[in-house]
């Protein structure tokens, strides 16, 4: 029942209608337990493409080089 209800809420989390924390509240569990449940089902906590990740890493490197 918990997994089914969590799966019902997952699209709303992906669309940023509700947060993981709010979904966990609705399910009556802790946020980290919900994240672990999704992880066990193969659903990512972070939804980021490889290109977005590469861009974020490039920005971080640029910021670090400026502060050095």
KAHUPE-V977780 format. One record per backbone hydrogen bond with DSSP energy under -0.5 kcal/mol. CO is the residue of the C=O (numbers start at 1). NH is the residue of the N-H. E is the energy in kcal/mol with one decimal. If there is no record, write none. Layout:
CO/NH/E
CO/NH/E
//
This chain:
1/5/-2.4
2/6/-2.7
3/7/-2.4
4/8/-1.7
5/9/-1.6
6/10/-1.5
7/11/-0.6
9/12/-0.8
9/13/-1.6
10/14/-2.6
11/15/-1.9
12/17/-2.8
12/18/-1.3
13/16/-1.5
19/23/-2.5
20/24/-2.6
21/25/-2.1
22/26/-2.4
23/27/-1.8
24/28/-1.1
24/29/-2.4
25/28/-0.7
30/34/-1.9
31/35/-2.5
32/36/-2.3
33/37/-2.3
34/38/-2.6
35/39/-2.4
36/40/-2.5
37/41/-1.1
38/41/-0.5
38/43/-3.0
39/42/-1.6
42/44/-0.5
46/48/-0.8
49/53/-2.3
50/54/-2.6
51/55/-2.3
52/56/-2.4
53/57/-2.4
54/58/-2.2
55/59/-2.4
56/60/-2.4
57/61/-2.5
58/62/-2.2
59/63/-2.5
60/64/-2.5
61/65/-2.2
62/66/-1.5
63/67/-1.5
64/68/-0.8
//
